[in-house]
Amino acid sequence: QMLQYFSNHTHEPPLTVWSAHDSTLICLLCNFQLEQPAVWPEYASYLMLELLDVDGELAVRFSLNGQVLKSNHNDRSGVEWISLNTLTDKMLAVGTETMIM
């Protein structure tokens, strides 16, 4: 649902805030296959998904409390963002595999 929101924007996306517990943040980190943060998310932690325009391609950059976290879904090494299309495809594939099991 988060990724669909990004994909369907028609202008500069507004700020959207989702609230969750630390354990939910950890689940999101795992589902997005983000690198492990240095510390467990503390009280009032936040996971930020930034929608970027990288050479005309939509991309997402993740950060936890301001620390950029790279996605292991990314096929491009050394970059802090992942293509929105790549991320969506990978997430759909993982969801399909989970449903089959």
Secondary structure as UniProt FT lines:
FT   HELIX           2..7
FT   HELIX           22..31
FT   TURN            32..33
FT   TURN            43..44
FT   STRAND          47..54
FT   TURN            55..56
FT   STRAND          57..64
FT   TURN            65..66
FT   STRAND          67..69
FT   TURN            72..73
FT   TURN            77..78
FT   STRAND          82..83
FT   HELIX           84..100
//
